């Protein structure tokens, strides 16, 4: 019998090898029994975004040889990870006699000639390591020394989940603000015994009317949005005088607030910012006292180049518009001479935006202090969006770290056959590694200034992201791997320094091994009741004792129906009215009813469904209480109560798949009739207090 001829390499084989060597995944498995290969065109485009020419067979051959030579000749990768001082595996491969020199983050020098180990007592931090081989070759690398695990929540606790803009009080100017956040945290901690309050991303938005209302497409993730300021809480406001611009602002703010609360208007972020900006322009003219001026100077020094870049972008956007790709060519480069001249000419505006960042940072930290002073073990949980707007400040200031012509998204799956393109430029993993993950470290450090915990949207992005070439459908994308160990090490390092908890949003399709790696490092997951079924077995609802402990357990999220709408099936009717259903209405209704019916049956068997007799309203409240009793009965470290569930709100804050058809991100919290409910009314709501009491009793 003749043996089969060996497989001859093809150009596509070489392209796949080249892709893999650069962290581009040639194929992936959406399920255990299915493998999908990325198209050659997608691999070529993605490699091009990494600076690798793969446009012809000859180019692929040359790039493959160059990459193999680079990996063979280099002594160390650009970034190494040491968990609590343990030697990274890469050190063991160094030639015998290699000398290691380490300059710590604190400026101390350490040296040794044992490549199998590191000097004892290395502090946690990101250090510089130089390896010099006996043959004279030398390599410099970053060494991340991190604790083995993140801080755990101080105790099991429950808390509130809320979109801050939707939480209006009788003092806010048409949308919820940081004053409302402080009040909510103080009340929830003291009156409800809550351990945390989780909010939406408060990142700086891209300016311009109409502003994109989504908090998940920000201009900058590092700096917060001053639209959230409580203007009256700025100390200088009291000295700004009663005349001029400020004289009519309170009345105009009241009209905005009343339009939302009393007249059914949507939250108008642009109108709110117009008023606040006018007030803050006046307030800024009030001289700072000596102590305040010193604090501002410290803030400017701490934030350094990043704040100067952000404020410069804001100032330039006022003149040239918010799309920096359309600015005069010289201004598209943050380091150009033209940009330096423009910054000098616009210094007053640059200082204005720097001042706003300082004021907002101060109120964010005040909200966290209010939460902790109220007895909260965690405090305010902030949300980190997965990326930034391609026209925004971060994309301009950090161009060298973003992959040009690429967007983050998701491949086709059972829920979206066409895949998704989120319109967010991804970070380049090679540039991150070469910098010792500097922009990522700086981002986390900035957020942990005022966060008791951090929720990371799409936490799977620490491991890999789906890149979609510009102009192509999401199906023509490919996965890019990131150094997950390094990304986790930086996260653990910065969170530990801040004493903060981290929650990863790990819903949907998750690559095998990701949840295990996150759990090993102390990152909590996210579990939503309706999705927790025994998928490996009979598919029935997962009993409480089978839930994972290392998670934030909730009944819903900002992208899902409120619990009342799900229990009644109103979420199906809403999608039908908007033309979003892909199957007949009755089929969708029957499936939704069967799903909730299974859960309600389990709640009844467990004795959690109490007091359901009487009116439909009392039955609905009893069912919502039972859902949350169930969550509290699981071993979850954190249990989140969606604040609108406390008053029977039916409307989701965001309805994926819609744009103009639905008022995403613009709805105030409302009761079961759709009437907006203020913070003051929430605090006095018998229905909300009864729900929290049900959670408390199950503790």
Protein Blocks (a to p, Z undefined) as FASTA:
>chain_A
ZZdddddddfklmmmmmmmmnopafbdcfbfkbccdddfklmmmmmmmnopackbfklmm
mmmmmmmmmmmmpmbdfbdcdeehiacfklmmpcehiacddddfkopacddfbfkbcceh
iacdddddddddfkopacddddddddfbdcddfbdcddddddfklmccfkbghiacfklm
mmmmmmmmmmnopabdcdddfbdcdedddddfbfklcfblkbccfklpcfklpmklmmno
jghjllmmmmmmmmmmmmmmmnopacdfklmmmmmmmmmmmmmmpccdfklmmmmmmmmm
mnmmmlmmmmmmmmmmmmnojalklgcfklmpmkbmklmmmmmmmmmmmmmmmmmmmmmm
mmmmmmmmmmmmnopanlpaddddfbdcfklmklmmmmmmpcghiacdddddfklmnopa
ehiacddfklmmmnoommmmmmmmmmmmmpcbdcdehkllmmoccdddehiafklgccdd
ddfklmmmmmmmmmmmnopacdddfehjddehklmmmmmnopacdddfklmccfklnopa
cdfklpcfbbcddfbdfkbccfklmmnommmmmmmmnopafbdfklmmmmmmmmmmmmmm
mmmmnopaghkgcjfklmmmmmmmmmmmmmmmpmbfbdcddfklmnopabdfbdghiakl
pcghiaccddfkopacdfklmmmmmklmmmmmmmmmmZZ
